[in-house]
Amino acid sequence: MRGPRPVPCSFPDGFLQDALDTVRRRTASVQDVQRFRLVLLLHDRPSISHEDAAQIVGLSGRQVQRWRRRWVAGDFSIEDYAGRGKKPTFSPTRSCRGRRHGMRSRRRNQVADQSAIGRGSDQPGEKGVGQADQLKHRVADTARGRHQTMAVRALDISA
């Protein structure tokens, strides 16, 4: 193969022991296992090419090259460096402030709308919503769901 020969890595004993422990665990993440398998492979076969190591471990040749360069420089970790873009943050106090999310808020709004419609009166002159107005409100609310549209059509047919 063309190109420079890969520089062999020499790993500290504690790092190799972490690699062995992680590869044997059943609850380790896939990324950690892949990276530690690469550590063990490079320890056993230091002159293996990037492409061959990548094929054995399940990474790309470029990833093997980056990890190998990092470990030769003396940074013996398997955590990713912080990259570009917005960092993941979670703040429970700011998560849903002033907003209505999900089905629960829609259901609450529907129940409130239906109870307001149900309080109406058919008597002219009384405050409230009459039956004709109820149909108008229900027709306006048909955008909320197909089942309500079917109910309104059934009311229109029966009236």
Secondary structure, 3 states (H helix, E strand, C coil): CCCCCCCCCCCCHHHHHHHHHHHHCCCCCHHHHHHHHHHHHHHHCCCCCHHHHHHHHCCCHHHHHHHHHHHHCCCCCCCCCCCCCCCCCCCCCCCCCCCCCHHHHHHHHHHHHHHHHHCCCCCCCCCCCCHHHHHHHHHHHHHHCHHHHHHHHHHHHHC
